[in-house]
């Protein structure tokens, strides 16, 4: 296949390489526009098509509240944690290595840098691209998996630019994939006909998931300990629960620690899918604590 641009920039004709599936799509559907993108390993043409993408989703009766974090990529309300895979760390190390090699070839004040400098520059670009793609691939697959296995997904709508102001490179690396992740959650929500909700992030880590009491803590405090109802939880799990409760509130469903009120049929035992080593014990012993104080949590509706 070949593609000819007639938009007045005089780019001319290019050969177009694509797999059979993409070729089918391009030939069958109406093309709205074409964008050409330059990457370190070549040029790509992006076709914007009108296609309705729906997949039959299975309804599992499961709900999930997601707390995005730095220590773990995310934590859900049952204490299940997902970490960034090790291979991403390894590939970040590769970037550093290539960056070092590049700066060793740099000569100050010399106008055209050496051939070897430019070769290395291109190599670095490709490494960056590979890392970016690995991360993207992982994040998208994770988002798909989360939406497929839950009916309601609630996440925290982080204002990433506020966070970046805070500190450290780790954050800015994470934040890119955070927003990528939530964007793909939204997308898969549409594809599988599931409910995906973003809730405002205010005080999700400070409020108590058991009674709604405001427990002030700093970022370094890793456990949530409520003076009012006596709940002790990992702070990420607490935040995930607060997020889930808020999201379900928007839908008019009450989440009474593991069981969905209102619908009654779908129940999520909080001990199910236990992963956390230390957090399990806490989660296990926890329902009693909450049901004892379940009453004060019911919020007074605004008049
Ligand atoms: Zn409490």
Boltz pocket constraint, residues with backbone or C-beta under 6 A from the ligand:
constraints:
  - pocket:
      binder: B
      contacts: [[A, 208], [A, 209], [A, 210], [A, 211], [A, 212], [A, 213], [A, 226], [A, 227], [A, 228], [A, 229], [A, 230], [A, 231]]
      max_distance: 6.0
